[in-house]
Amino acid sequence: MEAARQTVELANVPAKAKRFVFLLLPNFTLLSFASALECLRIANRMAGKDIYSWTLLSEGGDLVECSAGTTFKLDDDLSELSRDDVLIVCGGVEIQAATTKKVLNWLRRESRKGIKLGGLCTATYTLAKAGLLDGKKATIHWENQDSFAEEFDEVELTKSVFVIDGNRMTTAGGTSSIDLFLQLIANDHGEELANAVADQQIYSSIRTDQDTQRLSIPTRIGVRHPKLSKVIYMMENNIEEPISPSLLAKDVGMSTRQLERLFRRYLNRSPKRYYMEIRLQKARNLLMQTDMSVINVALACGFASPSHFSKCYRAHYDTTPYRERGAHARKTT
């Protein structure tokens, strides 16, 4: 239950509510969308008047299902927007399939009006596919970063929670929608209202566009050891051309044997094994999310030959890269 309402006095009361148009792509992530919408709803409540309105669109204009299986009734099809509207595209799983030619053409047409345009979660892919992020900074969920970087080298990809670059906005997904929309509310009506909205959501740590989306390495691995964290950081940032264990050890002032013991003690595996798992995880993401050939995936993940890649992949995932891609393709058709 929300606390008793205490309205926030606005310095500039808008003549009419600013309208947000949410384009819900099939299998969109509910959390990202709901987080954004709740910010607008609560902002109206705390302001004591409707300063924001919203409408829901999707291709077809009838019903759309989110990735959790819940169906939403829409307000309209891909209708014509006003230049004052803010268009927010909501993505989720299977974003390539959801990014249809009709959606791309509609986005390009509406963008020519100069409207503000944003993408939540994987919808950054849709905006980039439409050519609407060329020369812009953007972010996308960390799981999609590798495949996005391979496909859209004209976009300056960051690991930020959210990015605002001119009239383009992108988020990493999840609760990062809250951070973006709190920033938009603050820009429109001041930080007092944005903070009141955050308080209503019990959201006590508001992030900025300078915050990165993933947990720190020590938090992720459950170990606070500076040298171990540094080595893992180097591994994660050198996938295409892996660094030898001896050089990794040298960079942190250890012998190769000491590094081996460090990994065995805290992660129960050798540095070589841990590095291999990181590379194979990236390879799996690329196989699932891109049309890159298996050979190019292998090269992008530091494998000198497809046969070695296939052998390592099968040992770890109990299937070959070709079968993995084939099984994934059958699920999405």
Phi and psi in degrees as a GROMACS rama.xvg file:
@    title "Ramachandran Plot"
@    xaxis  label "Phi"
@    yaxis  label "Psi"
@TYPE xy
-78.1148  152.722  GLU-2
-66.9392  163.695  ALA-3
-57.0757  138.054  ALA-4
-68.8752  131.846  ARG-5
-123.263  104.95  GLN-6
-70.8058  151.304  THR-7
-103.089  128.292  VAL-8
-74.639  123.951  GLU-9
-91.0894  138.264  LEU-10
-70.5159  -42.2791  ALA-11
-124.188  109.433  ASN-12
-87.1481  119.329  VAL-13
-67.7078  148.707  PRO-14
-66.2921  -35.4277  ALA-15
-142.868  157.819  LYS-16
-65.5639  138.876  ALA-17
-74.4797  130.224  LYS-18
-97.7517  128.135  ARG-19
-102.192  127.861  PHE-20
-106.327  115.772  VAL-21
-98.7298  116.82  PHE-22
-91.7824  109.48  LEU-23
-93.3606  109.281  LEU-24
-80.3036  150.161  LEU-25
-53.6194  137.25  PRO-26
66.9877  29.2275  ASN-27
-65.7045  155.275  PHE-28
-81.3973  120.463  THR-29
-63.2777  -40.5676  LEU-30
-60.5045  -44.6062  LEU-31
-62.3667  -45.6853  SER-32
-66.513  -49.0183  PHE-33
-62.8108  -37.5358  ALA-34
-61.4586  -41.99  SER-35
-67.2247  -47.8645  ALA-36
-63.523  -40.3076  LEU-37
-63.5372  -34.6468  GLU-38
-60.3151  -43.2148  CYS-39
-67.5234  -43.4164  LEU-40
-61.0504  -46.8159  ARG-41
-69.3567  -33.5969  ILE-42
-60.6498  -42.6567  ALA-43
-61.0865  -43.3252  ASN-44
-64.0617  -43.7288  ARG-45
-74.1894  -26.6172  MET-46
-81.3611  -18.1688  ALA-47
77.9068  11.9805  GLY-48
-160.202  162.84  LYS-49
-82.4181  96.7695  ASP-50
-94.1675  -13.6125  ILE-51
-133.161  147.06  TYR-52
-133.67  168.476  SER-53
-152.678  157.237  TRP-54
-142.604  151.094  THR-55
-113.588  126.445  LEU-56
-123.252  159.751  LEU-57
-164.803  161.624  SER-58
-62.3758  124.549  GLU-59
104.431  -35.4306  GLY-60
71.1368  15.3471  GLY-61
-111.616  -78.8013  ASP-62
-130.531  152.202  LEU-63
-143.057  143.46  VAL-64
-107.119  134.297  GLU-65
-84.2062  174.784  CYS-66
-67.797  -17.7604  SER-67
-85.8645  -3.00265  ALA-68
94.5386  -3.73968  GLY-69
-80.0619  137.492  THR-70
-99.8974  136.871  THR-71
-115.103  135.99  PHE-72
-85.2467  133.524  LYS-73
-97.9481  161.716  LEU-74
-87.9508  -27.3117  ASP-75
-166.895  169.523  ASP-76
-83.3599  -162.255  ASP-77
-76.2389  79.4126  LEU-78
-88.992  171.277  SER-79
-76.9887  137.097  GLU-80
-104.967  164.081  LEU-81
-89.0641  153.398  SER-82
-62.3917  -23.9998  ARG-83
-85.6846  -8.30786  ASP-84
-69.5832  155.676  ASP-85
-112.567  117.408  VAL-86
-96.7342  123.735  LEU-87
-120.02  117.33  ILE-88
-92.4315  128.607  VAL-89
-109.791  116.148  CYS-90
-110.139  177.113  GLY-91
-164.069  -129.294  GLY-92
-82.5995  160.189  VAL-93
50.8574  48.7328  GLU-94
-66.6708  -31.1153  ILE-95
-62.4902  -43.4723  GLN-96
-67.4432  -33.9391  ALA-97
-75.0243  -19.8076  ALA-98
-87.461  81.5554  THR-99
-84.3127  165.361  THR-100
-61.889  -38.4701  LYS-101
-63.5608  -42.8675  LYS-102
-63.7284  -44.4123  VAL-103
-61.0847  -45.5397  LEU-104
-63.946  -39.075  ASN-105
-65.4319  -43.0715  TRP-106
-62.2617  -43.4768  LEU-107
-62.3687  -42.6291  ARG-108
-63.8219  -46.72  ARG-109
-69.8277  -32.4392  GLU-110
-65.5355  -25.9226  SER-111
-66.7036  -13.1717  ARG-112
-79.5564  -10.849  LYS-113
85.0454  18.6469  GLY-114
-72.625  157.856  ILE-115
-73.2598  137.256  LYS-116
-136.433  129.953  LEU-117
-131.609  159.315  GLY-118
-130.517  127.601  GLY-119
-100.356  136.672  LEU-120
60.0567  -124.753  CYS-121
-79.7752  -2.50811  THR-122
-64.3209  -13.4203  ALA-123
-55.4488  -36.9731  THR-124
-59.429  -44.6304  TYR-125
-63.2601  -43.6795  THR-126
-63.6  -41.7421  LEU-127
-67.1988  -39.193  ALA-128
-63.0421  -31.9527  LYS-129
-80.6343  -3.15577  ALA-130
79.0273  17.8593  GLY-131
-93.139  0.372391  LEU-132
-117.955  8.16673  LEU-133
-58.2921  127.047  ASP-134
76.8434  7.13165  GLY-135
-108.933  156.676  LYS-136
-82.0747  145.349  LYS-137
-155.926  167.863  ALA-138
-138.175  162.611  THR-139
-153.429  161.403  ILE-140
-50.0376  139.222  HIS-141
-56.7064  -29.7277  TRP-142
-67.7208  -22.6434  GLU-143
-103.612  2.44036  ASN-144
-63.4588  -43.9867  GLN-145
-62.1528  -49.1181  ASP-146
-67.2787  -37.8247  SER-147
-63.6867  -45.0672  PHE-148
-62.4154  -34.3858  ALA-149
-68.1272  -35.5903  GLU-150
-90.762  -32.1644  GLU-151
-123.785  75.236  PHE-152
-75.7801  -8.40989  ASP-153
-85.676  -4.53686  GLU-154
-102.691  133.886  VAL-155
-84.9653  93.4806  GLU-156
-78.7314  133.509  LEU-157
-119.898  171.879  THR-158
-106.017  19.475  LYS-159
-69.1211  160.412  SER-160
-64.842  -43.6755  VAL-161
-150.016  161.576  PHE-162
-137.584  133.382  VAL-163
-117.884  117.679  ILE-164
-129.841  99.1477  ASP-165
65.3825  -125.499  GLY-166
-99.4009  25.0649  ASN-167
-119.896  137.284  ARG-168
-134.93  138.208  MET-169
-140.1  151.723  THR-170
-129.662  164.602  THR-171
-86.2395  -4.60678  ALA-172
102.416  -179.534  GLY-173
57.8315  -137.337  GLY-174
-78.1731  0.0974863  THR-175
-64.4581  -19.5128  SER-176
-60.4197  -36.1465  SER-177
-61.4513  -46.0066  ILE-178
-61.6978  -44.2273  ASP-179
-62.7357  -47.9016  LEU-180
-71.5417  -30.262  PHE-181
-64.2695  -37.076  LEU-182
-66.6818  -41.7923  GLN-183
-64.2796  -41.4176  LEU-184
-64.321  -41.955  ILE-185
-62.8976  -40.5755  ALA-186
-63.3611  -37.5766  ASN-187
-78.4657  -42.89  ASP-188
-134.611  7.37275  HIS-189
100.009  158.516  GLY-190
-70.2855  -25.6084  GLU-191
-60.4103  -45.245  GLU-192
-68.0266  -42.7372  LEU-193
-59.8661  -41.5371  ALA-194
-67.8162  -35.1682  ASN-195
-65.449  -38.7605  ALA-196
-64.4846  -43.3254  VAL-197
-62.137  -41.758  ALA-198
-61.3586  -40.1362  ASP-199
-63.0814  -30.0925  GLN-200
-90.7196  5.16912  GLN-201
53.5947  43.1074  ILE-202
-108.031  93.938  TYR-203
-94.1466  -10.0559  SER-204
-124.635  83.2525  SER-205
-73.1425  126.95  ILE-206
-96.2974  155.46  ARG-207
-110.644  -179.815  THR-208
-72.9305  -0.994473  ASP-209
-91.4465  -10.9093  GLN-210
-84.5777  139.96  ASP-211
-91.1218  158.62  THR-212
-82.2246  -31.4449  GLN-213
-89.6025  153.885  ARG-214
-61.8931  154.317  LEU-215
-62.5241  156.608  SER-216
-57.2276  -46.5623  ILE-217
-56.9057  -38.8176  PRO-218
-69.1589  -40.9942  THR-219
-64.2912  -42.6118  ARG-220
-92.4622  -6.9994  ILE-221
72.8986  21.7268  GLY-222
-135.848  129.681  VAL-223
-105.468  87.8203  ARG-224
-136.294  110.957  HIS-225
-57.0595  -40.0713  PRO-226
-70.4917  -38.8588  LYS-227
-64.3595  -43.6279  LEU-228
-61.8008  -40.3403  SER-229
-65.6845  -41.5095  LYS-230
-64.0499  -44.1364  VAL-231
-64.3905  -38.0696  ILE-232
-60.2021  -44.1724  TYR-233
-64.6266  -38.9153  MET-234
-61.3444  -47.804  MET-235
-65.7126  -24.129  GLU-236
-102.772  8.24477  ASN-237
-138.769  71.1519  ASN-238
-90.3168  -46.1877  ILE-239
-67.6434  -34.2173  GLU-240
-126.694  83.6504  GLU-241
-58.1327  144.832  PRO-242
-93.0251  138.134  ILE-243
-67.9753  150.712  SER-244
-55.4364  -35.0901  PRO-245
-65.6266  -39.5497  SER-246
-72.5755  -36.4337  LEU-247
-60.7701  -45.3414  LEU-248
-62.9023  -43.7813  ALA-249
-61.1331  -39.2642  LYS-250
-64.541  -23.9467  ASP-251
-109.881  14.5713  VAL-252
70.507  38.0715  GLY-253
-128.886  163.896  MET-254
-85.7059  162.779  SER-255
-60.9275  -37.2657  THR-256
-67.111  -38.9254  ARG-257
-64.8288  -39.6819  GLN-258
-64.5313  -40.9186  LEU-259
-58.7993  -46.7821  GLU-260
-64.1297  -37.3039  ARG-261
-61.4597  -46.8725  LEU-262
-67.6336  -39.4179  PHE-263
-63.9241  -39.7118  ARG-264
-68.237  -46.6158  ARG-265
-96.2048  -28.1943  TYR-266
-121.166  -0.757988  LEU-267
56.9139  35.3549  ASN-268
-159.186  162.93  ARG-269
-77.957  159.409  SER-270
-57.1473  -39.3084  PRO-271
-62.5394  -42.609  LYS-272
-66.0946  -43.7069  ARG-273
-63.3047  -43.7187  TYR-274
-61.4326  -42.7471  TYR-275
-60.4981  -41.0686  MET-276
-64.5965  -39.0679  GLU-277
-62.5429  -45.7355  ILE-278
-65.0787  -40.3576  ARG-279
-69.2094  -33.5352  LEU-280
-64.6015  -41.8489  GLN-281
-64.1398  -41.815  LYS-282
-59.8328  -41.4503  ALA-283
-64.2745  -41.1896  ARG-284
-60.3669  -43.2611  ASN-285
-67.1539  -38.0322  LEU-286
-64.1222  -38.9479  LEU-287
-78.5368  -32.6066  MET-288
-110.397  -5.69731  GLN-289
-132.688  171.216  THR-290
-100.58  14.4788  ASP-291
-58.3068  142.023  MET-292
-65.9105  157.314  SER-293
-60.5623  -36.3863  VAL-294
-61.4896  -45.5222  ILE-295
-68.634  -33.9349  ASN-296
-63.2911  -44.2787  VAL-297
-58.5756  -47.3127  ALA-298
-64.214  -39.3915  LEU-299
-66.4411  -20.0625  ALA-300
-109.831  15.8651  CYS-301
84.9066  19.0097  GLY-302
-100.227  130.856  PHE-303
-73.9156  -25.7386  ALA-304
-142.907  149.694  SER-305
-60.2414  -34.5113  PRO-306
-66.6577  -42.0053  SER-307
-65.5752  -41.4556  HIS-308
-59.8149  -47.631  PHE-309
-62.9426  -39.8001  SER-310
-63.3048  -46.4742  LYS-311
-66.4731  -39.8453  CYS-312
-64.0552  -43.9001  TYR-313
-66.1497  -38.505  ARG-314
-63.9046  -32.7157  ALA-315
-89.7189  -42.8149  HIS-316
-106.782  -1.28805  TYR-317
61.4345  30.8652  ASP-318
-159.352  164.673  THR-319
-90.1561  159.677  THR-320
-56.9316  -37.8157  PRO-321
-66.2153  -43.803  TYR-322
-68.2923  -36.6022  ARG-323
-59.6202  -48.3573  GLU-324
-65.6085  -40.8508  ARG-325
-62.7422  -42.8982  GLY-326
-65.3552  -40.0112  ALA-327
-64.8933  -41.6336  HIS-328
-62.6169  -38.9839  ALA-329
-67.0685  -33.8035  ARG-330
-67.8507  -31.0197  LYS-331
-96.0849  1.40367  THR-332
